[in-house]
Amino acid sequence: MNILPQHTRHPREFEQNRFVYPVLSRRSRGISVGVNLNPDKVCNFDCIYCQVDRRSESETRFVEFDQLLAELEAMLTWVASGEIFTHPQFASVPAPLRRLNDMAFSGDGEPTTYRNFDVIMERAAALKRKLGLEAVKMVLITNATMFHRPAVERGLAILDQNQGEVWAKLDAGTAEYYKLIDRTSIPFQRVLDNLVLASKVRPIVIQSLFMRVNGVGPAVAEITAYVERLKEILQAGGQLTRVQVYTVARPPAESFVTALDASEVQAIADRVIAETGLSVEAY
């Protein structure tokens, strides 16, 4: 298995949009239309590798629902028509990647903390159907902390019915490392329980980012614990489509965080494959 090429340009905004932006995605192998449900930059994690600088205030405080949907409709139409590839920023995109793969809900915070999460999922799905884009995926990029909430459970069910895919974060094997990396008061066990809860209902993708912290990568014992957490999800009846093991691709807010070497990422991926049998993508 080879390390996949990285695309390091991931604009948070495009032209004058406030909530919707196009991304050439290394993981979706095409164009992903990003939807930012947290323009206020509020998140229940404060990951040390995040590129969002939460020390500075955002210009946008809240989601303007109608504007978000208008931007989403215009962007999906622009990308699906292929007109996006006449824009200088996307004119050099290789032919195999000239495709609309998904709309991805992530942005500057945890999208499932959005108060009307189930409503926005339903409206986005309806818009996708209106435009005849049923085959386009709806991807949720999440830290899995809110899966137990009824509105989020309803939103996940809507995703299940509309080519949805859940990409859930798991960056650690131990509670201590989890606190170091994700900097949150939310217990690690809640994340683990929610991963099982969600994956027993539908297959999910696990996203795991590893890095150097003050020049030091994750310890062997930490990776051993991480692999054990994956095994526990499977043993509990969870369904894992694949695991994405990757490292820092964009400049993080914290200068003491740097990328692993490709060989180090590959070594982690190889352990996951050997010990769990799961499909793994290394970036």
N, C-alpha and C positions, 0 to 999 in steps of 0.2 A: 504494500500500500504506500503510495507516495503522498508527500505533503502537497496539498492543493495550493495553487497560487493565491496570493492575497491581493485584494483591491483595497488600498488604504484611503481612498477618497470616499467619505460617507457624509455628504452635506446634511446638516440638520434642518436647513431650510432651502427652498428652491425659489428663485425669483422673489415674488412678493408673498408667497404662501406663508401662513402662520402655523398650520397644523399638518400639512401633507407635503411630502418630498419624495423624489425618486432616488433610488440607490442601485448602483450596479453591485449586486450581492454575490460574494464569493460562495456563500453557502446555498443560495437558491439557484445559482448558475443562470442568472437572468436579471431582469429588472424587478425590483421589489418596490412597491409603493408604500412608504412608511407613513404611519399615522401616529402623531404625538398626542396622547391623551393627558400628558402632564407638562404643559407649557410653563407652569409655575415652578418647575424643577424640584417639586416636592417628591420625595421618595422615602419609603420605609426602610431602605438600605442606604448605605453611604459607602459603596464599594471603593476600595482604594485604587482600583484600576479603571474606574468610570471616567469617561472623557468629559462629563458634565461637571463644570466648576460650580458647586453649590454655595461657594462663598460669595458669589456675585448674584445680584437679583436679576430675575427674568423680566423682560419687557411685557410679557403676556401673563396675566394672572389666572385666567380661567379659560375653559374651552367654550367657544361660541358655537353651539351645536349646528346651527344652520350654515354658518360659514365653513365649518369643518366638512360637512357633507357636500357643499358646493365645490370646495377644493378637491375633495376625493373624486367626485364625478368627473370634473374637468381633467384631473390627472390620469385617472383610469382610461378615459377616452383618448387622451393624448398619447399615452404609452401603447395602448392596444392598437391604435391606428398606425403605429410606426413612425409618426411624425417626430417623436422625441429624438430619433437618430439623425435628424437634420440639425439639431442643436449642437453647437461646437463642443459642449461638454460631453456629449454622448455619441458624436459622429464617428469616433474611432472604436466603438464597441464591436468586438468580433461577431461575425454572423451567427455562430452557435449560441451566443448570449443575447441576441436581439429578440427577446421574448418577454412577455409579461408573466411572471411566475406567481406573484402573490401580492396581497396587501398585508402589511405587517404592523401589528399594533405593539408599539414599544415607546420610543420617545425619551423624554428627559426624566422619567420616573417609572414607578411600577404601574402598568396600565390597569391592573385589576383593582387598584384603589380608587379608580374613577367611579364616582357615586352611581352613575347610570350605566354601568358597564354592560348589563344585559340589553338595555335599550339601544346603545350604540352598535352592539353586535347585530341586533335584528335589523336596524336601519342600514348598516353597511351590507349585510347579506341581501336585503331587498334591492339595494342599488346595484349590486353585482348582477342580480337576476334581470333587472330592468335593462342593463347594458348588454345582456346576452353573454356574460362572462362567467357562466356557471363553473367552468373548469378551473378558473383562477382560485388559488388557495387563499384562505384567510389564516394567517399565522399569528399566533399570540406568543410574544416573547416575554417571559414572566419569571419572577423569583419564587412562585408557588406559595407565597405566604397567605393568600386570601382564598384559596380554593374551597375552604370550608364555609364560606359565606354564601347564603342563598342566591343573591344577585349574581355572584360569580358562577355558581353552579348552573344557573339558568343560562348565563352567557356561554359557558362551555358547551352546554347542550345545543345551543344555536350553532356554534362552530361545528359540532359533530354532524349537523345536518347540511352544512354548506362548505364542503371541502376544507374543513378546518384542520389545523395542526397546531399542537401545543409544544412550544420549545421552552422547557423549564430548566432553570439554573440549579446546578449542584457543583459548587466550587471547592468543597472540602469533604473530608472524611471524619473529622473530629470537631466537636463543638468549639474547642480552643482556636483551631485554624479558621473555622467559619467566622468567629468573632473578629479575628485579625483581618480577614479579607473583606468580609461583607459589612462589618461595623454596624451592627443592629442589635436592638434589645429583644428582637423576636427570637424565641428559642429555636435552636437547630432542630430539635425534635419535631416542632410544628412543620417545618419544611419537609422533613422526611415523611411524616404522617400524611401530609397533603400530596406528596408525590405518589404515595401508594394509593390514596383515595382517588386521585384523578386517573392514574394509569390502570386501575382495575376496571374503569368504565370505558376508556378508549386508549389506544396506543399513544404514547407521547415520546418526544425527543428530549434527551438530556443534553444540556449545554454546560460544559465545564471549562473554565478558563484558569490556566495556571501561569505563573509569572515568577520573576525574581522580586523579592522584597529586600531592599537594601543589599542587593547583589546576590542574594541567596534564594535558590529555588526550593520547591516543596521537598520535605524530607521523604526518604523511602518509606518510613513508617506512616506518613500521612497519605501517600498514594496507596499503600496497603489498606488503610482504613477506608479510603474513598472507594476502592474496588469492593470492599465488603459491603458498603452502603448500597452499591448497585446490586449486588447479589441479594441483599435483604429485600429490596423492592421486588425483584423477580420471584423470590421465595414466597412473598406475601400475595402473589398473584398479579403483580403489576406487569403491564405490557410496555416494553421499551422498543420503539422502532429502530433507533440508532442512538449513538452517543457522539457528540461533537466535542473533540478535545482540541483546544486551541490556545493561543497566547495573545499577548497584547499586540494590536495592529495599529491603533491610533494613539496619539500622545495622551496619557492619562492626566487627570488633575493633579495627582501626587507624583512628584519627581522621583521619589524613591522606588517607583515601580517600573520595571523594565521587562522586556520580552525574554522568554526562553529561546534557546537555539532550536532549530528544526529537529535535530536529533533527539533532544530532550522531550519535545512534544511527541515525537514518534515512539519513544520508549514508553511513555505513559499509555499511548494508544495501544501499543503491542501488549502491554500487561492486561488492559481491559479485554482485548480480544481473546487472549490466551486463557484468562481466568473466568470469563463470563460467557464467552461465545457470542457476544453481541456484535452487531455491525458498528464499526467506528469510522468516523471521518476525522482526519487530523489536519489542522490548519496552522 
